[in-house]
Amino acid sequence: MLEIKNLHVKLEAEDKQILKGVDLKIGAGEVHAIMGPNGSGKSTLSYVLSGREGYEVTEGEATLDGVDLLEMEPEERAAAGLFLAFQYPVEIPGVGNMVFLRTALNAQRKARGEEEISAGDFLKLVREKAKTLKIDAEMLKRPVNVGFSGGEKKRNEILQMAILEPKMCILDETDSGLDVDAMKLVSEGVNALRSEGRSFLVITHYQRLLDHIKPDVVHIMAAGRIIKTGGPELALEVENNGYADLLEGVV
Amino acid sequence: MGLIAPKAEALAARLGALTAQASLPEARARALDRVGASGLPHRRDEYWRYTDPASLVAPQAPKAAVFDPRDEAPLFDAIDRLKITFVDGVFAPDLSDDLTLAGVEISRLAAPAPWAEGAYGVLEALGQSPVARPLAALNTAFATDGVLIRVTGRAAKPVSLIYIHKSETSDAMLHHCVSLDPGAELTLLENGPAAARFNKVLEVEVADGARFHHIRAQGRDHERRAVTHIFARLGAKSLFKSFTLSANGILTRNEAVITFAGDEARAHVAGAAMGDGAFHHDDTVFITHGAVACESRQVFKKVLKHGAVGVFQGKILVKPGAQKTDGYQISQSLLLDEDSQFLAKPELEIYADDVKCSHGSTSGAIDETALYYLRSRGVPKRRAQSLLVLAFLADSIAEIEDEAIAEDIRARLESWLERHED
């Protein structure tokens, strides 16, 4: 599914190398987690994969089902099946949530050569998905993320994911700012989307999210590289001992 | 007091190109006196500091090519309305409906109803202080036609003034008066470029408890020039709402002069202007709070690219005793490149102590983070930009109460954005 080889990335504006050779391979249907201390490059990795401006790939590659992601525009990556659930979902005053969702869905369909969804079918689809995420109709009527609480914003990200049905989902600190109940709700939303053909990359600081979204593989990232890879037990080790032991000898 | 020589010469040259009109001779003579006293505007005048009026006062109108709307349906096409059409400023009976409508009496300036004697030029004259507006007085003196609308009840449907531009050299001057009786209600629509050069005055007397809605679109001819004035006086508990869409036009100066004469009235003026390239658009607003507990809103948004220029001069004057005034003013521009500019001069002048007045003005670029967010969901860049531009304009369009009309305006904006993607 997703394959990253020796990825080196620097900030465009300054001469600062953030990623220094990331290797990662996620198979279809797998759930991988990346943990790591602040500043290790986790969010940068998610931004570079989704096509945010301001980063320069100096070496390496990233492919989705064999297709070069790094050459594509952000919207092309989305149409190819990549989705990033933002750590800080963006507020867009004046753009209604429903208009946004429908525009996005139809644009992706069009890009894939599929037919656009009718207004009626779309409404049905949104209502159904929103219900399971406990998103009320009032929230859907508002402008994108405007006036949403932290938890509502994260649920809205998962709603978008549920509607767009990507095959590669990256969750960037989706647990940040969530209370226990909200985290459970969001995790249930994610788990409902787990399937053989869909993979996840879950970026988090804390092991607790991984209690709800159980990963197949856990990676530890530090100083722009993946320094250790293991099973779910690796996350527990971090939770108990912190990163200090793992970081010895790195940097 | 005489005019300085250059002003006297400019005025004489302009007057020499105009023809005296027969109707309402006394009001016209008084208006001519006002023009004589102030002379025509010049860019050295403080009130014209950001907009050069030379082409508006020149004896002849500069040429303006006619815009090709391709296969696009005319604005307000699906709205049930009473149509009154002017082609290059000349009334076109074959393109107009019969001027009868329940709740409304309509006559033409060329053959005015008796009530016009006491209305024509009255609000324009009042609006000459504290700032002279000579192009409005010139209009009162020489306007060739217009409509006089007396609203006695609730108008059965909107009155729609359609201005068609056909001749590349046309120079039109129209003057409309609207008088709403107490409790009456009217929606007035205006659309079209009207002429190569268009000078228009609209006087609106809103009696106690009456409601007036005004929505206009100034036409998309790139080379057209327009100077327009709205003069409104509001009685107690009345409502005045005006929205203007300007897309294209080499030069536009829209002035709104609104006075609260009765308590607890509301006036909202809003505008959305989109300019690409040779585009200079000036909104000049003067709101006088002369009564208690009135609410005024000014919401002006401009989207500018390729060297387009936007101007906003907005003033709120709160007179002594106009307590509980609620005045709000926002002017914002979205600059789509570094060549465009926005000049804003917001002013508050307050002589009462129990008032709430605020103003804000901003210039900014497209929010790159929002753009990335939309694109990351699969929305193509152009479409994402259009969504963000429409979002930027949303507050001003929200001032249109009728949803069908607002939708028409939005569609027009989208089509403009499609034509101006690069």
Contacts between the chains, C-beta under 8 A, distances in Angstrom:
chain1	res1	chain2	res2	distance
A	50	B	376	5.0
A	51	B	372	7.7
A	51	B	375	7.3
A	51	B	376	6.9
A	52	B	372	5.3
A	52	B	376	7.7
A	53	B	368	6.9
A	53	B	372	6.8
A	73	B	375	6.9
A	73	B	381	6.9
A	74	B	372	6.4
A	74	B	375	3.9
A	74	B	376	5.0
A	75	B	375	4.7
A	75	B	376	7.8
A	75	B	378	5.2
A	75	B	379	6.1
A	75	B	380	5.0
A	75	B	381	6.8
A	75	B	384	7.8
A	77	B	376	7.7
A	78	B	375	7.4
A	78	B	376	6.0
A	78	B	377	5.8
A	78	B	378	3.6
A	79	B	378	5.3
A	83	B	376	7.9
A	83	B	377	8.0
A	84	B	376	5.8
A	86	B	373	7.0
A	86	B	376	8.0
A	89	B	373	7.6
A	90	B	369	5.4
A	90	B	370	5.4
A	90	B	372	7.9
A	90	B	373	4.0
A	92	B	367	7.8
A	92	B	370	4.9
A	92	B	373	7.0
A	92	B	374	7.4
A	92	B	387	8.0
A	92	B	388	7.3
A	92	B	391	6.3
A	93	B	391	6.2
A	93	B	394	7.6
A	94	B	388	7.9
A	94	B	390	6.9
A	94	B	391	2.7
A	94	B	392	6.5
A	94	B	393	7.8
A	94	B	394	3.8
A	94	B	395	7.5
A	95	B	374	7.9
A	95	B	387	5.3
A	95	B	388	7.2
A	95	B	390	7.6
A	95	B	391	4.7
A	99	B	387	7.6
A	100	B	374	7.2
A	100	B	377	7.4
A	100	B	379	7.8
A	100	B	387	7.5
A	103	B	379	5.5
A	103	B	383	6.7
A	103	B	387	6.9
A	104	B	374	7.5
A	104	B	377	3.9
A	104	B	378	4.9
A	104	B	379	5.3
A	105	B	378	7.6
A	107	B	378	4.8
A	107	B	379	5.1
A	107	B	380	5.9
A	107	B	383	6.6
A	108	B	378	3.9
A	111	B	378	6.8
A	111	B	380	8.0
A	143	B	391	7.5
A	160	B	377	6.3
A	164	B	377	6.8
A	164	B	378	6.9
